[in-house]
């Protein structure tokens, strides 16, 4: 694959790329760049933004020749007081998340899962953490609180100050050329770019993907923390669709989702169509009675957006179609955890855990 084709694939992932010139040079000089992605085991399920969208993005970049190091950020979740601060439970959830990705279409031959627990015994890692901390102010670190799913005012524990220093150090510990995380992780990635050269490391390329919004009405606020309020979140379970939700749960949640007629901006039904459905399916089919226009086949997202804006697709018809396609995408995961005794036990175990914010 030529460089322009690789760039084109990565542009489909990156809502923002810092910088495209550096990315192009990296692709020209390294056949298989290393990308870092990380996830905090922090709840009793994983939603479609973390499951399906993450798989889509990783597969596109893998097709462009990128190799992924996926960090299971168990110590980070511990620092962030997730799962009641119980490290064993956090690691159990981490194993569950890996199993979900094994069944939702992720290109695992180009992905290596690495546990933070495996390199915290390395003194060189903690030297990197200390270098980041010594070269940052407390205020600067607090301002990166979005990476933990927290607003600045929510950063209360001393361990939560340590978390961003660890995540910044992770990039260099993993020898990552690219940081491929969501837009909510942008601040710590930029910190790594600023500090890297002065600490004797490098300036990683940042490819930040779009944050899939939740099912609720978008917040009216325009402050810097809006990205947290807008995105799909495990802490708001009725506005998120999980990889082990039943078909009935998916239809119920989507049935009451925000989807005003003819409104295309920040409409979760259109978001899921654009970033999930048209990435997995060549067309969207709408089953409708003749009196409501009859069956309809839409061949691309732009056509869907135009038809909805013009009122030619009713919100309920859109919701019904989105429900069907999302259910089809999560079915392999749901069936795997239903049929495999070990996976079923794993899911039942984590469902009993207390989730802490």
N, C-alpha and C positions, 0 to 999 in steps of 0.2 A: 504494500500500500504506500502511495506517495505521501509526502509531507502535507500537502493541501488536503488530501482526503482524511488524514489523521486529525488535522486541525478542525476540519468540518465536524467530525464526530464529537470532538471534545467541546466545541462551541455549543453543541446541542445540550451538553451537560451544564456548562458554565453560564449561569446568569451573569456572573462577573468573572473575568480572568485578569489576574494581576501577575505579570503582564503578558499580553499575547506575544509580544516580541521575544520575551524570555522563553515562553513555551515553545515557540517555533525553533529557537536555537537549541533547546533541550531535545526536541524530537530529531533535529538534524544531527546531533552529536551522540545520542544515546538510543540504542535500538529498543531497549525495554526500561524506560524510566520507572522509578518506584513512586507510587502514590500512597499516601497515608490517609486512612479513614479510621474513625474510632467511634465506639458506642459505649454508653454507660448503661450497665444492666440495672434498671431503676424501677421496674414495675412488674406486674404479673402477666403482661402480654405485650405484643409489639404491634403497632398500627401500620396501616398500608403505606404511609410515607416512609417508614423505616424499613419495611419489608419489600414491597413491590417497587417503589420508586428507587430505593437504594440499589436493588438488583438491576433495574434498567440502566441506571447511571454507570454502575461498575461494568456492566457488560459492554456498553458503548466504548468506554475508555480501554477496556481490555482488548476490544477489537482494534483499537488504535495502537496496540502494542504495549500498553501500560500494565505493569504488575502491581497488585495491591497488597499492602500490609494492613490488615484490619486489626486494630487494637481493641481488645476486650478490656475496657477501662474499669476494672474491678476496684482498684485502689482509689480511683477518682470518685466512683460512686460511694465508696466508704467515706472519703473526705467530704462528700456532699450530703452525708447522712441519709442515704437512700436505704430502703429496706430495714429501717430502724437501726442503721449502722452495723448490721450483722454481715460480716464479710463472707461467711459460708453461704448465706442465703443469696447474697449478691452474685457469687460465683455460680450458684445453681441456676439463677436467672440467665447468666451469661451463656451457660451451656444450652439453655432453652432457645435463646436467640440464634445461636449458631445452627441448631437443628431446623429452625424455621427457614433460614436462608438456604439450607440444603434442599428444601422442598419447594422453593418458590422461583426457581429458574436462574439463580445466580451462577455465573461462570466460575465455579470453584477451582478450576485448574489454574486460574490466574490470581487466586486469592490465598494468602497465608494468614491464618488467625494467630495472633500473638497476645498473650495475657500480660497485663501490666505486672501482675504478681510474679512473672518469670524474670523480669529484669530489675525489680526494686532492690534485689540483693547486690546489684552491681554498683560499686562505689562511684564509678564513672558517671552513672546515671544521676546520682544525687549531686555530683559536682556540676552537672549541667543545670539541674534544678536551682542550685545555689547561684550559679552564674546569672541565670535569668532573674532571680529574686534580687540579687545585688545590683543589677543594672536597671531595675524598675522601681517606680514609686508605688506606695500603697494605693494611692488614688488611681493610678493607671491600671493596676491589677483589678481593683474593684470595678472599674468601668468595663472590664471584660466579662462581667457576671452573666451576660447572655449565653455564654457557652455552657453554663450549668442549668439553663432554663430559668434563670433568675434575673429579676430586676436589681439595679444597684442597691436599693433599699433592703432587698431580701438577703444580701450577703452579710451574715451575722457571725458565723463561727470562724475561728482562726484557720481551721482546716480548709474553709472555702477560699481563703486567700492563697493557700498552698496549691489548690487545684489548677488555676491558670498557669502557674509556674511549672507545674508538672506537665501540663498539656503542651506548653511551648517546648519544653525539654524533650518530650516524646518525639517530636518531629526530627530532631537531630539524633536522638538515640536510635531511631528506626532508619536513619540515613535516607529520609524521604526527599525526593526531588520535587514532589507535588503534594500540596495539601488539598484533598478533595473532600470537603465537608459542606454543610449547609451555610446559607448566608448568616445564620445566627452565630456561626463560629468565626466570622470574618475578623473580629477584633484581635483575637489571640493569634491568628495566622499573620496578620499585619505586624503584630508585635514580634513574631519570629523573624519576619523579613527585616525589620528594623534592627534587631539585636544580632542576628546571625553573623554577619561579616565581622562585627566588632568583637565577637566572642570566639572567633577563629573557625566559624562554620561557614554557611552559605546562605543565600537568599532564596528560600523555596518559592516556587510558582504556586499561586493560589487559584484554584478552580472551585468557585462557590456555586453550589446548585440551588435551585429554587426551593423555597419552603412551602410544602403543600398546606393549604389552609384547612382549618377545621370546618365542621358542618354548620356552625352557628353564624349568626349575623356578624359581619366584620365590625370591630370596635371603631367608634367614632373618633377616638383620640388620634393625634398625629405626633405623639412624643417618640423619643428614641427607643422606647421599649415596646412599640407597637408590633414589632416582628414576633415578640413572644406571645402577645395577646392574639395575634392572627393565626399562628401556625397550629396545625393539628397537634394535640397534646394528650398524653396518657392521663394527666391530672384532670382532664375534662372528658370522662369516658363516653358520655352520650353525644359528644361532638366529634368523636373519633371512631374509625372503623378498624377493628383489630383482625389480625390474621387468623384467629380462631373463633371469630364471631359466626353464629349460625346464620343461615339464609334469612330466617325470620328477623334476627337482630339487625342485619344489614338493611332489609326493607323498612323496618320500623324507624331506624335512625335516619335513613335517607328520605323517608316519607315526610319527616318534619324538618328537613334541612332548609336552610336559607336558599331561596331560588326565585326571586321576584321576576315576573314576566318581563321580557325584553331587556333585562339588565345583564350586561356581559362583564362588567367590571367586578372583580372580587366575588364571583359567583362560584361556589365550590363545585357545583355540578359540571360547569364548563371546565373548571380546573382539572377535575379528575378525568374528564374526557380528553383534554389536551395532553396531560402529563402521564396518564396511565393507559387509558383505553386505546387511543390511536397509536401508542407505542407498542401495544400488544396485538392489536387487531387491525386489519386493512380497511374495514368499514364499520360503521355503527348502523344497526338495524333497529327501526322503530315499528313495533306492532301496534296498529291503531285500527279501530272500527272505521268503516267507510264513511260514516257520518262525521268523523273527525279527521278526514283526509286520507284514510287508508294507510297501508304499510309504506314505509319510507326507508330508503338506503342512503346514508350520507357517507361520502367517500373521503373526506378529510376534515380536519378541525376547522379550518377557515370557513368552509361551507356550513358547518354546524353553527358556528358563531353567528354568521349572517342570517341563517334561517331563524335562529332564536331571537335575535335582535328585531327581526321583522315580524315576530309574533307567529311565525308559521310552524313553530314547535312549541307546544304548551309545556309549562314547567312540570306538570305531572307526567307527561310523556317522557320528558328528559330524565326525570327522577327514576321512572320505571326502567328505562334503558340502562342508566348508570348502575342501578341496583343489580340488574342481571349480569352485566359485564364484570363488575367488582366481585360479585359472588363467584363467577366462573374463575376469576384469578386467584381467589383465596381457597377454593375447593381442594386443590392438591395438598395444601398445608393442613387444612382441617381434616381431610381423610387420613393423612399420614398419622396424625396424632390420635385419631380414633381407632385405627387398625393396628398400629404397632404398640404392643403392651408396654415397652419401656418408655416410649414417648408419651403414651397416655398417662403413665405414672408420673413422669416428669411434669406434665402440665397440671395434673391434679395436685402435685406437691407445691408448685409455686402459687397456685390459686389460693392456697391457705395462708400465704405470707401476708404480713401487714405491710401496706405500702405507705411510705412516709414522704412527705414533700420536702 
